[in-house]
């Protein structure tokens, strides 16, 4: 399922930054519980929020979706 694969991908990239879910969500201006549900694959999020995540991770949208 794409939402689970996407959640795993952003978790992998976030872990590389060394930031907790809470600190990362704060950095990108997103509620931590919302962000956690995205990582868990329980949300089908809007493109504007996907862009916030990519920008916060310092990667392009294409890099964010690489190998999904």
C-alpha positions, -999 to 999 in steps of 0.1 A, spaced: 0 0 0 14 34 -11 6 51 22 26 25 42 55 26 17 56 64 18 55 64 56 84 40 58 104 61 33 99 94 53 107 76 85 140 63 70 149 98 58 139 114 91 160 89 110 190 99 89 185 135 101 187 124 137 155 142 146 127 128 166 91 128 152 83 156 175 113 178 166 108 171 129 71 179 130 79 212 148 105 220 122 80 217 94 51 232 112 30 200 114 13 185 144 33 156 158 4 132 160 -6 140 124 30 134 113 32 102 133 1 89 116 17 97 82 48 77 91 26 49 102 8 48 68 -26 57 83 -30 90 63 -35 98 27 -20 133 29 -23 163 6 5 174 -17 12 206 2 20 185 33 42 161 12 61 192 0 66 204 36 80 170 45 104 170 14 116 205 22 121 196 59 142 166 49 161 186 23 152 164 -6 133 168 -38 99 154 -43 113 128 -68 139 118 -42 112 114 -16 93 90 -38 124 71 -51 119 33 -52 83 34 -40 
